[in-house]
């Protein structure tokens, strides 16, 4: 079983000096603990230097299975669909040297990006300051929440897979019929990323295979790609990110809201997520109930030392 730990669970493990106990429990089981880059990044933003060191030491421990960034996985889904329905967007020949270098940097067991962030959190600060992605996501979360304050209470329970949307006005590439909102969101986000004057991690993962300037010359084809041509079952992370963010709009927004949506995308790579955040678990379980594909189960765990006991007990009993 692949067990994904939320950031708050890592904090309780560290506070209770339970990393050795967690490591030993895993050695006696067939399970794996997943370490997500979003959790690594959140730990690296911890202002308290001593606590930050302890958190990062725990998360980069090689006893856990390190995941690739969610933006990498989303980019792989995007490229897969481009190959299937928009082969004219492909770069010929592909230029994969930079892509391979970035991928190796994330996957290498020694000296890669995980270790560099642990050694110097300024590495992460440079990445975030260059792109502005986190602050943009936080601002959007606040705007989405403000908009949702006027929504009917029915949106809290409506099945996510049954929600349809219309664009406010005709757009070239859209056939005019109601569409799934995850498609609109994915189209808008990708368009914003591709046209942004600043760098974005998505570009690093796609530019070696996708001719971006060629893509941008035909906006109607780009709209049609997202709204009508891509297959939901081939792009589950885009649906899951939209679903998380849609449900988050109906909750109190914090600086950690975008991080929770990032962590949510890793539910496709896990069998079980443990979190001490009730809202996070409720959203994840709503997504699991309504998703047209399988994602991990999510369970609420208590706080404090009881959290560690619950995690160790979960590992020993399964």
N, C-alpha and C positions, 0 to 999 in steps of 0.2 A: 504494500500500500504506500502511495506517495502522499505525504502529509505536508501541507503548506501552512506555515505559521505566520499569522498576522504580526505587524510591528509591535503591538502591545504585548503579545505573548513572548516575543524575544526580550522585551523589557523586563517582564517578570522572571524569565529564566536568568537573565543577567543579575537582577536585583537579589536573587536568591542563590547566586553562585552555583547554578545548576547545570552549567554547560557540561562538566564531566559526567554528571548523572544522565543527561540526555544522550550524550555520546555512547555511554555504556549500554543504555537501554536499546539503542539502535543496533549495536553490535550483537546483542542477544536476540534480535528479531530479523525479519525479512523485509522490514520497512525502510523507507528513506525519508529524510526531512528535506524539503525543498527550500532553498534560499533564493528569494526573488530580488532582482536588481532594484525594484522600487523600494523594497525594505532596506537594502543597502544604502540607497540614496537618502532615505529618510533618516537613517541612523547617522549618516555623515553630516546632516544638517543640525544635529543636536548641539546647542550652544555650550553646554557644560563639557569642558575638555576631557575630564576624567571619565565621565559617563560615556561620552562619545567613543573614547578609546575602548572601553569595555564592551560596548555594543558592537562596534566594528570587529573587535577580536572574536566575538562570538559568531557573528554572521559570516565571516570569511573563513571560519574553521573548515578544513577540508573533509570533515566527516559528513557534511551535507552535500546534496546535489545542487550545483549552481545552475540556475536557469538563464537563458538568454533574455535580453531586454524585450519587453512586450512590443516595442516599436519594430524590432527585428522580425518578430513573428508576424506582425500585421503586414509588414513590407513583403514578406514571403507569400502571404495570401494574395496580396495585390498583384505581385509579379506572376503568380500562377494563373490568375484570371486574365491578365494581359496576354500571356502566351496563348490562352485558349480562345479569347474573343477579340483581342486587339493586337495581333502579331505585327501590324504595321507600326506600332509604337516601339518595338524592340530595337535596341541599338545593334547594328551589325558592322563589324564583329563586336561582341561584348567586351567590355573593359573591366575585368574582374579583379585586377591587382589590388585596388584600394578596398574593395568589398572583402576580399580574402584576408587582408591585413587587419581590418576592423573585427571580422569574425574571429580570427585567431587571437586577437587581443582580449576578447571576452572569454574565449574557451580555454586559453592556456592555464595550466594549473599553477605556474609560478611566474611572477613578474608581469602578469597581465593587468588589465584595468582594475579588477577586484583588489589586487595587492597594492596598486598605486593609489587608489582611493583610501585604502586603509593606512598607507604610509603618509599620505598628505591629502587632506580633504580639499585643499585648494584646487586639486584636479577637477573635482566635481563642480566647484564654484566657477571655474573657468568655462566649463561646458554650459552651465546654466546661464551665466551672464552673457555668453555669446549668442545663445538662442532666445532667451527670455521665455522659454516654454512654460516653466512652472508658474511664473507670475501671470502669464496670459491665461493659463488654465484656472488659476485661482480667481481672476477677475471674471472669467466666463461663468464660473460656478456661482459667484455672487449675483451676476446678472440673470442667470437661469432661475435661481431661487426667488429673486424679486418678481420675475414673470409668473412663476408658479403660485405665488401667494393668491392670485385671483382665480385659480383653477377650482373646478368643482371637486368635492371629496370623492367622487366616483373614480377619479384617476388613480386613487390609491389601490384599487382592487381590480381594475379592468385587466383582462388577460393581455400581456404584452404583445403576444403574437397576433392579436386581432386589431391592434391600433393601425390606422391608416391616416395619411396626411395628404394635403393638397398644397401646392406651391401658391404663393399669393398672386402670381401673374404668370402668363405663359412664358416658357423658357425653351429655346431651341434644344432639341434632344429629348424633351419630355413629351409623352403622348397625351397628356392631359388627364389621365385616369388617376384615381387615388393610389398612393404608393406607401410602402412601408417606411416609416420615418428614419430608421437606421440608414437607409440608402441616401436620404437627403443629407443627413448629418455627415456621413462618410464622404459624400461628394463635396460638401462645403469645406470640410476640414482639409481634404486633400488639395483642393483648389487653393486654399489659403496657404498651405505648406509650400506648394510648388511655386507660388507667386511671391512668397515672402522675401523681402530684401535681406533678411538675416539667415544664417544657417539653421538647419533643422536635421535632427538625427535621421528622419525618414529619407532625406536626400542621400545621406551616406550609404543607405542600404539599397537604394533602387537605381541610382544614376549610372551604375556600371552596366545595367541591362536595359534601362528605359531611356529612350531619347526624349527627354523632358521638353525641349523646345518644340519638337515635332508634335508632342501631345498637346501643348498649349496653343498650337496654331489652329486646333479644331475643337473649340469649347463645346460645341453641340455633341460631338462624338464622346467627349469626356462625360457630359451629363447623361447621355444615353447609356454609356458603360455602367455607371453606378445605379441609375434609376431603373434600368430594364434588363441589362445583359448579364450582370454578374449573378452567380449562383450563391444564395445564402449559405448553403451547406458547405461551400468551399471558402467562405469568409466568416466563420463564426465569431472571430474576435471583434469584428466591426459591430456585429449585432450585440454582443455582450457588453462592449464599452458603451454603446448607446443605451442599452437597458439599464446599466448601472447609473449612468448620468441622469437618465430620465427619472429614476426612482429617487436619486439624491436630491433632485430639485424640490422634492416634497418634504425634505428634512432640513434641519439647521445646518448651515454651511460653516465649515471651519477651514483652516489652512491645509488640513489633512484630507479634505474631501477629494481633490484630484488624485491623491496617492491611493485612496481606497478604490477608485475606479481603475487605476493601473493594476493594483493587486487583484482586482476582480477578473482581469483577463487571464490570469494564471490558473484560474479554476479549470481551464481546459487541459492543463497539464498535471493536475492533481486528482487524487481520489477523495481527499478530505481536507478541509480547511478548518483550523481552530483559531478562534478570535474571542477576545474578551469584550468586544464592541457589539452590543445587541443590535444596533442599527445596521452595522456592516453585515451581520449574520442574517438579519431579516431581509435585507436587500438581496443578498446572495441566494437565499432560499427561494425568494420570489422569482429570481431569474432562473433558478434550477427548475422550478415548477412550470414555468412558461416557455423555456427555451425549446426550440425544435431540434435540439441536439443534446447530448449528455455532457453535464459539467459536474464538478465535485460537489459532494455534500458539504455543508458548512455547519459547524456546531459552536454554540456559545460556551465558553469556559469561564470559571470564576477568576477573580483577580488575586493578587498576592501570592503567597506560597501555595494556596490551593490550586492556582493555575498550573504550577509545576507538577503537583501531584496528579492533576487531571491529565496533563500531557503524557507523563510517564505511564499512567495507568492505561491510557488509550493505546500506547505503543505495545505494552505488555499483553493486552487482552486481544489484540487482533493478529 
